[in-house]
C-alpha cells in the first residue's frame, strides 16, 4: 500500500488476518507444487536396484539438491549388453527454472544416448539441439562416459563439469 493512502489507525486486525490467510493459502499451494516437482525430478534418478544389477561394475550416487528442485541430474543406463552410460549434468541456476531445463535435457539425452556410442558426438548433438531452448543466459556443464564391459574400457567426454571419481578395485 503506497504511503499516505491508508492511515495505520484505519487498518484493523480483520484486514491483517485476511491478508495473512491469503498469503498462507498461496504459500501452501506453492509448497505443494514444489513438492510435486521434487517427486517428479526424483523419478529421473537411476533406481538403486538397477545399480545392483549392473555386471562388471559397482556404481552409486548421492543426489542432494540445494533447494527442493535443482538443475542437477545423473543418469546411469544400460545402452546394450555390456555397455553402460554415465551422464552427469548441472544447469546454471537453482530452483524450478533450472529443474525444468534439466528435465528437458534429460529427455534429449534419453532420445539420443542409445544410438550414439561416442560421448563427444552425443555432446555435439545435444548442444546443437538443446541450445535453441537456452535463451536467457543459461548453460549446462556435463560429463558423459560409456563403459564397455567386455573390453573393460571407459570412454568419456567432459563439458566443463567437475570430473567424477573413478575408483579401481585393484
C-alpha positions, 0 to 999 in steps of 0.5 A: 500500500503506497504511503499516505493512502491508508492511515495505520489507525484505519487498518484493523486486525480483520484486514491483517488476518485476511491478508495473512490467510491469503498469503498462507493459502498461496504459500501452501499451494506453492509448497505443494507444487514444489513438492510435486516437482521434487517427486517428479525430478526424483523419478529421473534418478537411476533406481538403486536396484538397477545399480545392483544389477549392473555386471562388471561394475559397482556404481552409486550416487548421492543426489542432494539438491540445494533447494527442493528442485535443482538443475542437477541430474545423473543418469546411469543406463544400460545402452546394450549388453555390456555397455553402460552410460554415465551422464552427469549434468548441472544447469546454471541456476537453482530452483524450478527454472533450472529443474525444468531445463534439466528435465528437458535435457534429460529427455534429449539425452534419453532420445539420443544416448542409445544410438550414439556410442561416442560421448563427444558426438552425443555432446555435439548433438545435444548442444546443437539441439538443446541450445535453441531452448537456452535463451536467457543466459543459461548453460549446462556443464556435463560429463558423459562416459560409456563403459564397455564391459567386455573390453573393460574400457571407459570412454568419456567426454567432459563439458566443463563439469567437475570430473567424477571419481573413478575408483579401481578395485585393484 
